[in-house]
Amino acid sequence: MDEQVRATRRATRRPEGTETVLAASVDPMIRTEVLHFTSTGSAEFWDVTEFVREVVARSGVRHGQVTIHTPHTTTSIVLNESETGFLNDYRRLLDSVVPANTYYEHDDHEVRTENLQEDEYLNGHSHCRQLLTGSSSVTVPVVEGEVLLGTWQKVMFFELDQSRERRVIVHSQGA
C-alpha cells in the first residue's frame, strides 16, 4: 500500500460532548436535542448515527421523521457509507476540486466588507466545499421507531474548516 494512502487512513468516530434537550412534548410528539462537541481538524467525518437513533428512541416517535441539522456554514450533514477508503478518496477529490492553498475573495479583507469578525479565519475554501458536499440538514423517515437508513448508510457530520466548537441538532417528530 502506498505510504501516502496509509498515512491518510482515518475511521469515523462518534463525537464526545454534551447533550442538551432543547424541546420535548408528547402531543404533538416532538423531541429536539443538540450535541455540543469540538472537532479536531479539517475534512473530518463524525458518525452521529447512534446519537440520531437514541434521540428518536427517547422521543417515542414510532412513525414520522427525524431531521439532523448543523447550524455552521463550514460543515455539512451527509448520508453515505462510513468506509475509510471511500472517505479518504472523497477527501482527495475535494482537495483537488477546492484546494485550500489558492486565492479566495472571502479571505481577502481588502475586498470583503460583509460579515467580518475580529478573529476571522481564512476559510474561503471551507465555505466553497460546503456548497459541494451536502446540506446543512437532512431528513430521514422513521417507521416503527426505526430510522430508515440503507444497509451501509451512516449519518455523518462533515467538518470542512478547522478545530472548533460545533453543534449537531436532531429533531424527531411524528406519532
N, C-alpha and C positions, 0 to 999 in steps of 0.2 A: 504494500500500500504506500502511495506517495506520502512523504513526510508532511507536506503542507496540508493534505487532506486529513491525515491523522491528527494533526495539531488543532484542526478546527472542529473536531467532533465534540458536540455538547448535547446532552439529553435535556429534554424539557423537564421542569420540576414544578411542583406546586409552590406558589409563593407563601411565605410565612408572614403573618401580620395580624392585625387586629380586625375582628369582625364586629360590625355595628348594625343593629336593626334600625332602619330609617322609618319604616311603616309596617304595620301588620293589622289586618282586620279579618273578620270571619264572614261578614255579609256586606259587601262582596268579599270573596276570598282573595286576599292580596297580601303579599309579603315582599318587602324591599330591603335588601341587606347590602352593605358595602364592605369590601375587603380593602384595608389600607396596608400597603407594603412598600418596600424600597426595591426598585430594580437595581441591577448591578452593572449594566452596560448596554451598549447599542446592539441591535439585531438579536435580542433575547426573546425567546418564546417561553411563556409561563403557562403551564397547564392548569386551567381553572375549572376543568370538567367536574371534578368531585365536589368543589365548592358549589357549583351550579346545582348539581343533584341534591346536595344537602339542603340548600335553600328551598328547592321545590318540595322536598320531604317535610321540612319544617312548616312550609306554607299550608300543607294539607291539600293542595290542588291535585285533583285526580284527572281532570280534563280541562285543558286551557293552553297556556303558553308561558314561556319564560324568555325574557329579554335580558341580554347581557350587554352592558354599556361601559365604555371608557370615556370620561369627560376631558381627556387630554388630546391636544391636536397633533401630537407626535407619537401616538400609539394607535393600534388597531385591535379589533377583535376578529379573529379568523377561525373558521371551521375547516380543519384539514387533518391529515394524518400526522401524528407525532412520531415521526421516524427520523432519526438523526441524520442519515444520509440525505434524505429529501430536504430537511431543514437547512443543512449546510449548502446543498445545491441552490436553494432559494436565496440564501444569504449572498452567495457568489453572484447569482443573477442580479440581485438588487444592487450590489456594489458595481456591477458593470453598467447597469442602466442608469443609476443615480449615484455617481461617485461622490464621496464626501469631500474630496480634495479638488473641487472646481469652484468657479465663481457662482454665487447665488446672490441675487439682488436683495433678498431678505436679510442677508448678513452684512450688507453694505450700508452702514449707518450714515454715510454721506448722502445717500439717496433716499433711504427709507425714513418715513416720518410718522408711521402709524404703529400703535400697539407696542411701543418701546418700553423696556424696563431697564433700570439701572444696572442690574446684574445679568444682562441679556446673554444667552448662549448663542454661539454661532451654529445654528441648526437648520439652515435653509434646506439642506439635503434631507433632513428628517421630516420636514413638512411635505416635501415633494414625494418622498417614499410613502407617506401615509396615504396620499391620494391614490397610489397604485396598489396598495397591499390589502385593502379590505375596507372595513367600515368602522365607525365608532360604535355601532350597535348591531347585534344580530338577534333574531327571534327564532325560537325553536318550539315546535309543538310539544305538548305534554299530554299523553294518553295513558289512562290507568296509572297515573302517578309517575310514569316513566318519561324521561327526557328523550325524545325520538332522534337520536343520532345514528348515523350509519356505523357499520361494523368497525371501521378504523377511524372515524371522525372523533376529534377532540375539540373542545372549546379552548382556544389559546389567546392569551393577552400577548401582543407583539410590541415590544419596546423598540422604538426606532431612533431614540435620542441617546441620552447618557443616563447614568445612575441618577435616579430621582425618586422622590416620594410619589407614589401612584395610588390610584383607586380603581377598583372594578365594582360596578353596581349591578346587582342581579335583582330583577323584578319578576316575580311569579304571580300570575293571576288566572282565575278560572273558577271552576266549580268542583 
